[in-house]
Amino acid sequence: MSASLREYLDGYAAGQFSREEMLAALASWPFEEEEFDPAHTFPVDQDNTASVLHAALLLDRISDDDYAEIFRRRNLRKKSH
């Protein structure tokens, strides 16, 4: 697995991973807490956050179904731990 969520999503968009591989990887991806500074009005380039995944949805790099399935699996993992 790549250390960068953006890089992984780029690889998926380029066809390096199957949909099932992508779903499994992102369902277990270790998202970081997002840094928030109200004095900083510009977006930060923080990687490995849920916002990066959400941006991939908005940019049509993943589908609505992919996004829903990733979070469905993440929730199942939380319940089983």
Secondary structure, DSSP 4 states (H G I P E B T S, - for coil): --S-HHHHHHHHHTTSS-HHHHHHHHHS--PPPPP--TT--SPP---SSHHHHHHHHHTTSS-HHHHHHHHHHHHHHHHH-
